[in-house]
Amino acid sequence: MARTLGEAKVVLITGGTHGVGRALVEKYAREGWRVATCSRREEELRTLEREVSGARGFVCDVGRAEERRRLLEAVRREVGPVQGLINNAAIQHAYGVSEAGALEDRLDEEVRINLVAPLALGHAVLAEVASRGGFIANVSSGLAYIPRSRSPVYCATKAALSMYTRSALLQRPGARFVEVVLPLVDTRMTAGRGSGKLSPAATAEQIHDGIASGASVVHVGKTRLLPFLLRVAPGLLARVMNREDAPRHTAELPAGGVPP
């Protein structure tokens, strides 16, 4: 028997038109979920709807409170009540903190999208997710633990998101909170950086399986080594993470890879 709108499992995945988000949309749709996603690019959303059966796209800048409110109203009305939320949308600017105007110009956007949006969306759907035994997954990064010199605000927002998620886990608010820790993945954001990147499809598989297993922290790919490496070789890890950045920036990192 086909599920009604209210009975279907609904997952909302932010930033779902490319990269890890797109792969997550495809994975959850294959697993039988009704998938809602959002992006600032309407054309990409319409393409996704044509190519992924069971996916619905909504135009939304998650960094803006009113657009988040309209997004959730539309998802509940047109797709159904949310059982799973994956806060995947993020942006990353690269700059030095001493560059004139750079921090002030970009700080607000990065903080709104990377930190305020996932916290606000999680709070807004908490009751309905909890009543369905669902989950709220916040996508963090290895850069929450080891800083990249040219992405200071991105690292700060991911570290804050990680700590918020872990604090929420301690509160046990009914909904299951999950932190997803990503390695370097082959996406638009990482174009021209690094090697040995994990594919978005493989990343999505590990995220889905980790959430389904009941894990509270899902370490994807090489980030499984993070807890060990942070204990035994934090300085080496910091140098490896920053070897492609300009020497004047990496030289500022202390031996431990974090401020004294």
Short mmCIF file of the C-alpha atoms (twelve columns), coordinates in Angstrom:
data_MODEL
# 
_entry.id   MODEL 
# 
loop_
_atom_site.group_PDB 
_atom_site.id 
_atom_site.type_symbol 
_atom_site.label_atom_id 
_atom_site.label_alt_id 
_atom_site.label_comp_id 
_atom_site.label_asym_id 
_atom_site.label_seq_id 
_atom_site.Cartn_x 
_atom_site.Cartn_y 
_atom_site.Cartn_z 
_atom_site.pdbx_PDB_model_num 
ATOM 1   C CA . MET A 1   0.000  0.000  0.000   1 
ATOM 2   C CA . ALA A 2   1.346  3.443  -0.916  1 
ATOM 3   C CA . ARG A 3   2.131  5.723  1.991   1 
ATOM 4   C CA . THR A 4   0.087  8.866  2.484   1 
ATOM 5   C CA . LEU A 5   1.794  12.241 2.763   1 
ATOM 6   C CA . GLY A 6   1.700  12.112 6.551   1 
ATOM 7   C CA . GLU A 7   3.014  8.531  6.759   1 
ATOM 8   C CA . ALA A 8   6.021  8.864  4.462   1 
ATOM 9   C CA . LYS A 9   9.496  9.288  5.921   1 
ATOM 10  C CA . VAL A 10  10.622 12.809 5.048   1 
ATOM 11  C CA . VAL A 11  14.204 14.041 5.179   1 
ATOM 12  C CA . LEU A 12  15.216 17.657 4.584   1 
ATOM 13  C CA . ILE A 13  18.748 18.031 3.216   1 
ATOM 14  C CA . THR A 14  20.065 21.575 2.852   1 
ATOM 15  C CA . GLY A 15  22.364 22.435 -0.046  1 
ATOM 16  C CA . GLY A 16  21.299 19.435 -2.088  1 
ATOM 17  C CA . THR A 17  21.953 20.385 -5.707  1 
ATOM 18  C CA . HIS A 18  25.622 19.405 -5.987  1 
ATOM 19  C CA . GLY A 19  28.459 17.669 -4.214  1 
ATOM 20  C CA . VAL A 20  27.746 15.793 -0.997  1 
ATOM 21  C CA . GLY A 21  24.252 17.267 -0.761  1 
ATOM 22  C CA . ARG A 22  23.256 15.994 -4.194  1 
ATOM 23  C CA . ALA A 23  24.669 12.550 -3.405  1 
ATOM 24  C CA . LEU A 24  22.704 12.492 -0.142  1 
ATOM 25  C CA . VAL A 25  19.493 13.401 -1.973  1 
ATOM 26  C CA . GLU A 26  20.062 10.526 -4.401  1 
ATOM 27  C CA . LYS A 27  20.934 8.067  -1.617  1 
ATOM 28  C CA . TYR A 28  17.935 8.834  0.577   1 
ATOM 29  C CA . ALA A 29  15.591 8.788  -2.421  1 
ATOM 30  C CA . ARG A 30  16.887 5.317  -3.333  1 
ATOM 31  C CA . GLU A 31  16.259 4.220  0.247   1 
ATOM 32  C CA . GLY A 32  12.592 5.167  -0.061  1 
ATOM 33  C CA . TRP A 33  12.553 8.500  1.741   1 
ATOM 34  C CA . ARG A 34  10.625 11.500 0.487   1 
ATOM 35  C CA . VAL A 35  13.422 14.031 0.073   1 
ATOM 36  C CA . ALA A 36  13.144 17.799 0.345   1 
ATOM 37  C CA . THR A 37  16.137 19.949 -0.412  1 
ATOM 38  C CA . CYS A 38  16.951 23.602 -0.909  1 
ATOM 39  C CA . SER A 39  19.354 25.848 -2.750  1 
ATOM 40  C CA . ARG A 40  19.664 29.462 -3.829  1 
ATOM 41  C CA . ARG A 41  19.770 28.294 -7.473  1 
ATOM 42  C CA . GLU A 42  16.326 27.509 -8.856  1 
ATOM 43  C CA . GLU A 43  17.556 26.097 -12.181 1 
ATOM 44  C CA . GLU A 44  19.674 23.493 -10.381 1 
ATOM 45  C CA . LEU A 45  16.704 22.532 -8.205  1 
ATOM 46  C CA . ARG A 46  14.475 21.961 -11.225 1 
ATOM 47  C CA . THR A 47  17.188 19.813 -12.824 1 
ATOM 48  C CA . LEU A 48  17.461 17.760 -9.648  1 
ATOM 49  C CA . GLU A 49  13.691 17.201 -9.539  1 
ATOM 50  C CA . ARG A 50  13.763 15.888 -13.102 1 
ATOM 51  C CA . GLU A 51  16.674 13.555 -12.422 1 
ATOM 52  C CA . VAL A 52  15.897 12.233 -8.916  1 
ATOM 53  C CA . SER A 53  12.527 10.578 -8.411  1 
ATOM 54  C CA . GLY A 54  10.973 11.456 -5.067  1 
ATOM 55  C CA . ALA A 55  12.956 14.669 -4.550  1 
ATOM 56  C CA . ARG A 56  11.451 18.130 -4.171  1 
ATOM 57  C CA . GLY A 57  13.481 21.308 -4.403  1 
ATOM 58  C CA . PHE A 58  12.767 24.656 -2.742  1 
ATOM 59  C CA . VAL A 59  14.521 27.950 -3.391  1 
ATOM 60  C CA . CYS A 60  15.930 29.186 -0.096  1 
ATOM 61  C CA . ASP A 61  18.888 31.081 1.306   1 
ATOM 62  C CA . VAL A 62  19.207 29.238 4.613   1 
ATOM 63  C CA . GLY A 63  21.190 32.136 6.018   1 
ATOM 64  C CA . ARG A 64  18.022 34.267 6.136   1 
ATOM 65  C CA . ALA A 65  15.465 33.669 8.879   1 
ATOM 66  C CA . GLU A 66  12.370 34.524 6.848   1 
ATOM 67  C CA . GLU A 67  13.423 32.226 4.020   1 
ATOM 68  C CA . ARG A 68  14.002 29.395 6.498   1 
ATOM 69  C CA . ARG A 69  10.507 29.905 7.881   1 
ATOM 70  C CA . ARG A 70  8.972  29.772 4.396   1 
ATOM 71  C CA . LEU A 71  11.052 26.706 3.532   1 
ATOM 72  C CA . LEU A 72  9.740  24.703 6.475   1 
ATOM 73  C CA . GLU A 73  6.158  25.758 5.804   1 
ATOM 74  C CA . ALA A 74  6.466  24.597 2.191   1 
ATOM 75  C CA . VAL A 75  8.145  21.300 3.095   1 
ATOM 76  C CA . ARG A 76  5.475  20.444 5.668   1 
ATOM 77  C CA . ARG A 77  2.687  21.387 3.283   1 
ATOM 78  C CA . GLU A 78  4.003  19.822 0.076   1 
ATOM 79  C CA . VAL A 79  6.193  16.939 1.258   1 
ATOM 80  C CA . GLY A 80  5.217  16.133 4.839   1 
ATOM 81  C CA . PRO A 81  6.377  16.517 8.444   1 
ATOM 82  C CA . VAL A 82  10.132 16.240 8.859   1 
ATOM 83  C CA . GLN A 83  11.576 13.043 10.342  1 
ATOM 84  C CA . GLY A 84  15.208 13.654 9.414   1 
ATOM 85  C CA . LEU A 85  17.207 16.855 8.937   1 
ATOM 86  C CA . ILE A 86  20.702 16.949 7.443   1 
ATOM 87  C CA . ASN A 87  22.282 20.390 7.747   1 
ATOM 88  C CA . ASN A 88  24.705 20.098 4.850   1 
ATOM 89  C CA . ALA A 89  24.738 23.595 3.288   1 
ATOM 90  C CA . ALA A 90  27.951 25.535 3.892   1 
ATOM 91  C CA . ILE A 91  30.240 28.070 2.276   1 
ATOM 92  C CA . GLN A 92  33.978 28.591 2.686   1 
ATOM 93  C CA . HIS A 93  35.917 31.762 1.940   1 
ATOM 94  C CA . ALA A 94  39.708 31.769 1.833   1 
ATOM 95  C CA . TYR A 95  41.582 34.834 3.051   1 
ATOM 96  C CA . GLY A 96  44.108 36.114 5.556   1 
ATOM 97  C CA . VAL A 97  42.816 37.794 8.690   1 
ATOM 98  C CA . SER A 98  45.081 40.785 7.990   1 
ATOM 99  C CA . GLU A 99  43.599 41.449 4.533   1 
ATOM 100 C CA . ALA A 100 41.796 44.783 4.573   1 
ATOM 101 C CA . GLY A 101 38.031 44.356 4.690   1 
ATOM 102 C CA . ALA A 102 38.074 40.628 3.999   1 
ATOM 103 C CA . LEU A 103 36.945 39.432 7.408   1 
ATOM 104 C CA . GLU A 104 34.196 42.017 7.831   1 
ATOM 105 C CA . ASP A 105 32.890 41.515 4.288   1 
ATOM 106 C CA . ARG A 106 32.610 37.721 4.545   1 
ATOM 107 C CA . LEU A 107 32.182 37.020 8.243   1 
ATOM 108 C CA . ASP A 108 28.432 37.581 8.379   1 
ATOM 109 C CA . GLU A 109 27.593 35.328 5.422   1 
ATOM 110 C CA . GLU A 110 29.749 32.431 6.613   1 
ATOM 111 C CA . VAL A 111 28.401 32.563 10.157  1 
ATOM 112 C CA . ARG A 112 24.763 32.824 9.039   1 
ATOM 113 C CA . ILE A 113 24.940 29.891 6.617   1 
ATOM 114 C CA . ASN A 114 27.399 27.605 8.403   1 
ATOM 115 C CA . LEU A 115 26.289 28.088 12.009  1 
ATOM 116 C CA . VAL A 116 23.101 30.076 12.550  1 
ATOM 117 C CA . ALA A 117 21.117 28.217 9.873   1 
ATOM 118 C CA . PRO A 118 21.718 24.652 11.135  1 
ATOM 119 C CA . LEU A 119 21.054 25.652 14.737  1 
ATOM 120 C CA . ALA A 120 17.847 27.494 13.819  1 
ATOM 121 C CA . LEU A 121 16.546 24.769 11.490  1 
ATOM 122 C CA . GLY A 122 17.264 22.086 14.065  1 
ATOM 123 C CA . HIS A 123 15.381 24.011 16.731  1 
ATOM 124 C CA . ALA A 124 12.444 24.646 14.391  1 
ATOM 125 C CA . VAL A 125 11.923 20.954 13.553  1 
ATOM 126 C CA . LEU A 126 12.936 19.481 16.906  1 
ATOM 127 C CA . ALA A 127 9.434  18.631 18.136  1 
ATOM 128 C CA . GLU A 128 8.259  16.960 14.929  1 
ATOM 129 C CA . VAL A 129 11.523 15.044 14.512  1 
ATOM 130 C CA . ALA A 130 11.398 13.864 18.137  1 
ATOM 131 C CA . SER A 131 7.781  12.711 17.825  1 
ATOM 132 C CA . ARG A 132 8.804  10.491 14.888  1 
ATOM 133 C CA . GLY A 133 11.945 9.072  16.455  1 
ATOM 134 C CA . GLY A 134 14.016 10.907 13.885  1 
ATOM 135 C CA . PHE A 135 17.421 12.564 13.673  1 
ATOM 136 C CA . ILE A 136 19.103 15.923 13.196  1 
ATOM 137 C CA . ALA A 137 22.515 15.533 11.537  1 
ATOM 138 C CA . ASN A 138 24.917 18.474 11.464  1 
ATOM 139 C CA . VAL A 139 27.689 18.197 8.890   1 
ATOM 140 C CA . SER A 140 30.983 19.230 10.422  1 
ATOM 141 C CA . SER A 141 34.531 18.819 9.115   1 
ATOM 142 C CA . GLY A 142 38.021 17.784 10.050  1 
ATOM 143 C CA . LEU A 143 38.655 21.539 9.997   1 
ATOM 144 C CA . ALA A 144 36.597 21.785 13.191  1 
ATOM 145 C CA . TYR A 145 39.543 20.090 14.909  1 
ATOM 146 C CA . ILE A 146 42.604 21.179 12.919  1 
ATOM 147 C CA . PRO A 147 42.517 24.723 11.470  1 
ATOM 148 C CA . ARG A 148 43.232 25.614 7.864   1 
ATOM 149 C CA . SER A 149 45.110 28.890 7.909   1 
ATOM 150 C CA . ARG A 150 43.294 30.396 4.925   1 
ATOM 151 C CA . SER A 151 39.771 29.535 6.142   1 
ATOM 152 C CA . PRO A 152 39.598 30.990 9.651   1 
ATOM 153 C CA . VAL A 153 35.869 31.667 9.837   1 
ATOM 154 C CA . TYR A 154 34.883 28.386 8.174   1 
ATOM 155 C CA . CYS A 155 36.985 26.497 10.738  1 
ATOM 156 C CA . ALA A 156 35.450 28.521 13.559  1 
ATOM 157 C CA . THR A 157 31.884 27.844 12.414  1 
ATOM 158 C CA . LYS A 158 32.496 24.118 12.022  1 
ATOM 159 C CA . ALA A 159 34.096 23.930 15.466  1 
ATOM 160 C CA . ALA A 160 31.116 25.750 16.960  1 
ATOM 161 C CA . LEU A 161 28.673 23.461 15.144  1 
ATOM 162 C CA . SER A 162 30.534 20.423 16.440  1 
ATOM 163 C CA . MET A 163 30.384 21.617 20.048  1 
ATOM 164 C CA . TYR A 164 26.706 22.585 19.744  1 
ATOM 165 C CA . THR A 165 25.853 19.122 18.433  1 
ATOM 166 C CA . ARG A 166 27.755 17.406 21.223  1 
ATOM 167 C CA . SER A 167 26.091 19.636 23.819  1 
ATOM 168 C CA . ALA A 168 22.676 18.806 22.358  1 
ATOM 169 C CA . LEU A 169 23.521 15.112 22.615  1 
ATOM 170 C CA . LEU A 170 24.122 15.531 26.339  1 
ATOM 171 C CA . GLN A 171 20.699 17.151 26.774  1 
ATOM 172 C CA . ARG A 172 18.893 14.235 25.070  1 
ATOM 173 C CA . PRO A 173 16.033 16.419 23.773  1 
ATOM 174 C CA . GLY A 174 14.077 13.564 22.151  1 
ATOM 175 C CA . ALA A 175 15.410 13.902 18.633  1 
ATOM 176 C CA . ARG A 176 18.706 12.123 17.983  1 
ATOM 177 C CA . PHE A 177 21.520 14.557 17.206  1 
ATOM 178 C CA . VAL A 178 24.378 13.354 14.999  1 
ATOM 179 C CA . GLU A 179 27.680 15.007 14.134  1 
ATOM 180 C CA . VAL A 180 29.032 14.122 10.681  1 
ATOM 181 C CA . VAL A 181 32.772 14.780 10.312  1 
ATOM 182 C CA . LEU A 182 33.840 15.112 6.679   1 
ATOM 183 C CA . PRO A 183 37.304 14.667 5.159   1 
ATOM 184 C CA . LEU A 184 38.393 16.378 1.942   1 
ATOM 185 C CA . VAL A 185 35.634 15.532 -0.553  1 
ATOM 186 C CA . ASP A 186 35.731 16.121 -4.311  1 
ATOM 187 C CA . THR A 187 33.302 19.066 -4.565  1 
ATOM 188 C CA . ARG A 188 33.128 22.604 -5.925  1 
ATOM 189 C CA . MET A 189 34.360 23.905 -2.578  1 
ATOM 190 C CA . THR A 190 37.603 21.891 -2.755  1 
ATOM 191 C CA . ALA A 191 38.350 22.368 -6.465  1 
ATOM 192 C CA . GLY A 192 42.101 22.674 -7.019  1 
ATOM 193 C CA . ARG A 193 42.946 21.586 -3.482  1 
ATOM 194 C CA . GLY A 194 44.581 18.402 -2.293  1 
ATOM 195 C CA . SER A 195 44.558 14.854 -3.593  1 
ATOM 196 C CA . GLY A 196 43.036 11.550 -2.577  1 
ATOM 197 C CA . LYS A 197 39.635 13.156 -2.166  1 
ATOM 198 C CA . LEU A 198 36.620 11.026 -1.324  1 
ATOM 199 C CA . SER A 199 33.827 11.024 -3.899  1 
ATOM 200 C CA . PRO A 200 30.472 12.588 -2.961  1 
ATOM 201 C CA . ALA A 201 28.737 9.242  -3.600  1 
ATOM 202 C CA . ALA A 202 31.031 7.336  -1.237  1 
ATOM 203 C CA . THR A 203 30.663 10.120 1.315   1 
ATOM 204 C CA . ALA A 204 26.867 9.961  1.151   1 
ATOM 205 C CA . GLU A 205 26.892 6.187  1.584   1 
ATOM 206 C CA . GLN A 206 28.972 6.465  4.749   1 
ATOM 207 C CA . ILE A 207 26.824 9.276  6.137   1 
ATOM 208 C CA . HIS A 208 23.593 7.370  5.499   1 
ATOM 209 C CA . ASP A 209 24.935 4.144  6.964   1 
ATOM 210 C CA . GLY A 210 26.393 5.896  9.996   1 
ATOM 211 C CA . ILE A 211 23.140 7.669  10.790  1 
ATOM 212 C CA . ALA A 212 21.163 4.462  10.236  1 
ATOM 213 C CA . SER A 213 23.478 2.597  12.618  1 
ATOM 214 C CA . GLY A 214 22.539 4.912  15.475  1 
ATOM 215 C CA . ALA A 215 25.976 6.527  15.783  1 
ATOM 216 C CA . SER A 216 26.157 9.913  17.488  1 
ATOM 217 C CA . VAL A 217 29.351 10.854 15.598  1 
ATOM 218 C CA . VAL A 218 29.925 9.680  12.031  1 
ATOM 219 C CA . HIS A 219 33.588 9.945  11.014  1 
ATOM 220 C CA . VAL A 220 33.709 9.757  7.222   1 
ATOM 221 C CA . GLY A 221 36.733 8.425  5.350   1 
ATOM 222 C CA . LYS A 222 40.103 9.495  6.716   1 
ATOM 223 C CA . THR A 223 38.550 11.416 9.604   1 
ATOM 224 C CA . ARG A 224 38.273 8.064  11.385  1 
ATOM 225 C CA . LEU A 225 41.962 8.601  12.166  1 
ATOM 226 C CA . LEU A 226 41.420 12.055 13.679  1 
ATOM 227 C CA . PRO A 227 40.952 11.075 17.343  1 
ATOM 228 C CA . PHE A 228 44.180 9.035  17.258  1 
ATOM 229 C CA . LEU A 229 46.240 11.592 15.307  1 
ATOM 230 C CA . LEU A 230 45.110 14.467 17.510  1 
ATOM 231 C CA . ARG A 231 46.527 12.579 20.484  1 
ATOM 232 C CA . VAL A 232 49.838 11.438 19.023  1 
ATOM 233 C CA . ALA A 233 50.811 13.912 16.274  1 
ATOM 234 C CA . PRO A 234 48.776 17.153 16.302  1 
ATOM 235 C CA . GLY A 235 51.660 19.230 14.954  1 
ATOM 236 C CA . LEU A 236 52.230 16.925 11.986  1 
ATOM 237 C CA . LEU A 237 48.517 16.877 11.260  1 
ATOM 238 C CA . ALA A 238 48.387 20.681 11.257  1 
ATOM 239 C CA . ARG A 239 51.324 20.917 8.840   1 
ATOM 240 C CA . VAL A 240 49.781 18.372 6.469   1 
ATOM 241 C CA . MET A 241 46.430 20.195 6.509   1 
ATOM 242 C CA . ASN A 242 48.122 23.507 5.672   1 
ATOM 243 C CA . ARG A 243 50.919 22.511 3.304   1 
ATOM 244 C CA . GLU A 244 49.199 24.022 0.263   1 
ATOM 245 C CA . ASP A 245 48.661 27.432 1.873   1 
ATOM 246 C CA . ALA A 246 51.109 30.293 1.616   1 
ATOM 247 C CA . PRO A 247 54.183 29.890 3.851   1 
ATOM 248 C CA . ARG A 248 53.525 33.204 5.595   1 
ATOM 249 C CA . HIS A 249 50.274 31.749 6.940   1 
ATOM 250 C CA . THR A 250 51.377 28.226 7.848   1 
ATOM 251 C CA . ALA A 251 54.410 29.618 9.656   1 
ATOM 252 C CA . GLU A 252 52.037 31.300 12.094  1 
ATOM 253 C CA . LEU A 253 50.718 27.912 13.315  1 
ATOM 254 C CA . PRO A 254 52.262 26.805 16.630  1 
ATOM 255 C CA . ALA A 255 53.714 23.330 16.899  1 
ATOM 256 C CA . GLY A 256 50.493 21.852 18.260  1 
ATOM 257 C CA . GLY A 257 48.421 23.242 15.394  1 
ATOM 258 C CA . VAL A 258 46.191 25.265 17.720  1 
ATOM 259 C CA . PRO A 259 46.653 28.629 19.463  1 
ATOM 260 C CA . PRO A 260 48.586 28.574 22.760  1 
# 
